[in-house]
Amino acid sequence: MKSLSSAPSPRALVVLVSAILTAWVAPAARAQEVTDANTVIVSASRSNIAANQAPQTVVIIKQEDIEKQLAISGNSSDVLSSILPSYTPSRGKMNGSGETLRGRTPLILVDGVPQSNPMRPTGREAHTIDFSMVERIEIVQGANAINGLGATGGTINIITKRPEKGAFNQSVDVQTTLPTTDVGSDTANYKTSYNASGRNDKFEYLFGLSYEDQGLYLDGKGRSIGADTTQGDLMDSRSYDALVKLGYWFDDNQRLQLSVNRYKIKSKANYQVVAGDRALGIPSTSVKLTPAGTPPWNDVWTSSLSYRHANLAGMELTAMIFNQEFEGLFGADISATFQDPLIAPTGTLYDQSRSVASKYGSKVGLGRDDLLNGRLKLTVGFDTLFDKGKQDLYLTGRTYVPNSEYRNYSLFAQGEYKLTDSLTAHAGARKEKADLTVDTYRTLAQYRRVLVEGGKLDFSEELYNAGLVWNPAAGLTLFTSYSEGFGMPDIGRVLRSINTAGQSVANMRDLAPILTRSVELGGRYHKGAWDLDAAYFRADSDFGTRVIAVNGAFMMAREKTRTEGLDLGAAYRINTAHRAKVSYAYTKGRYDTNGDGSLDGKLDGLNVAPNRVIATWNADWNDRWSTFVQAQHAFSQSFDEAAKEFSGYSLVDATTSYKLGKGNGEVRLSVANLFDKDYITYYSQSALVEPKRYFAGRGRTLSLGYALRF
């Protein structure tokens, strides 16, 4: 931790000043356009890096792949975990705490706008937009700071759909999902989405709307799955999403775009959980009974105004201002944490927490790719973030986490230099200057009602990255990289658990930033029918974070941590109609249990994903009929706490679609959990030991859908 007023290091100043001067004094030239239609530019890189030439692992999930996954499950976390073996298997709940990427927290963006709340993560970050609105997803794996705060595990940038050419284009999609046992109105899911868009020489627009009504889930034995009435659940819920995008082209190089998205999901509150029995292998179930309190919800507004100039004196200028308004209500609970004998007899007080956050920010980037006779590409930029938030107890009005305000200002420079025709060096620096202000508050009765003096903390960090990309032969790319990620600890978990009098925010070491150093070594071979990928990674934090469960509430421990592992992938196009792919991820996490510097403890399932393999087969049988099959296996795993041993499981899903002869209609039939596997989720086995959250996974379901474009 450094003072906000401390001067930037000479290294950072040299990099940033020289970058800005070089960009402006270089001869003007029109930016080159990417001519290879198969090359995907990663917007999350902030410097227009091609995915196949990045110095770290990059995964692009295309719209057709998203649609296949949505035909199987509408859960956004299922979409990510079914494609990325390094992403933790979905909990299937409204809350995704414990869903990590390479064993650390990813920064989730929607069109570049951060969805993660850095001051008080709620686990709801993956449920801020309906994926029917999404065109593609960019995943940059490993710690990085190019998009600012929070990407200690990587960056997941969700790109919404673009307007289509033509004056008025429409599409509609309807889908119903049913279990294969106990079919009825209580267990049925219904979803519909509508999209209208148009584009001409100057103006473009898009309007999207979706609605989903989900019923009770059943497991592989036909039993009701336990409702998570505290953290929030996807089953027995209603959700809707409305997206509006308006764009205007001033000329061929300049474009202005306004985007507004409103997403809300709320429990229907028809079911109460019945505790399971871990020792006997009996999962928690649900009974029809209205839970206490107000039903949990997620309510999110995401807005942005962006501008791009492709040829500003030979440079590319991108600028964006954004806002996100977030409110997440958790369910009522009789947790020991909430008890207060001054309000009600101990053991009788129900309460529920609500997290509220408001963030504003801006991103500005200026890039040029023709410096030094085309050998140097340089991008410089300036970002801001202003985040305000709190967490209160909704039913009694008590303070759970006090009002806090975080301000961040960042300068960055990112460069690419071709050392030879086959060898490219990447390097960058980012200067983070921030402050955190917290109000004075009093903790709950569970924590002795101590008065905590508010205060202000100042932070200053310089973050660096470097990499090499070598193309020794056609189709073969070898790469290595070092990068640093910057994050803040979950201040809510720190502040709400203080139980010692005389504490002051200004003196709390546990609020120090999390600096994660990541190294990666890998290769890609994309040629002919083969696509091969392999990477080894390691990420270290000298003062990292580990999420732990205490009295039913998630708390945080600050400790030295390390995650490392392998990502492997192989895809083979058998012929023009058939393609097979297999992906594997191995992740190991360790932490220092007693502060002696030795990494002697295993990170559990609340912090790292299981080792997994995913295999898929795509087949286009003719111009109209196609099929898709995927199988995944999560390997068994043991942890320091014997009760959290993970037994592993295997799942198979399949979908088929048929294009109708007239018009642009398509029907599809999907089967999730094809063999009706009865299993306990990874989270319930390995993240915590709690009878009410001993959840089974969803059993076999059939989904019938119809899509029409007109």
Disulfide bonds with the S-S distance in Angstrom:
none
